[in-house]
Amino acid sequence: MIPASLSLRRPVRIDLSLFSRPAPAPRVQTPSPVAGLISQIIEINPSATSDFLARFGESALREYLAHLQTGQEPRGRTSTWVRSSGRPAIVTRAAKHD
């Protein structure tokens, strides 16, 4: 037999929304700096492919982009581009003599 105190109870509704986690915000993919550099380079130099440019690091792409942008400026005394890293512009090899 069911006790009278249990039969008189009403169903209870518990609001669990206070304990639920908010839905995660959708992930928006931000373009990587390298992808942005590649697209800027291709805009100036359409013969360069993204597959080829993806082989280089971010610093090399930045240097190449700066070189391309300088090449678009009018030539003259104010137009200068300084090669970074101390790398020579022309490399030669000497033949070995026996």
GIJO-V12165 format. One record per helix or strand of 2 or more residues. SS is the DSSP state (H for helix, E for strand). FROM is the first residue (numbers start at 1). TO is the last residue. Records with the same first field share a line. If there is no record, write none. Layout:
SS = FROM-TO + FROM-TO
//
This chain:
H = 4-7 + 16-18 + 33-44 + 50-53 + 58-71
//
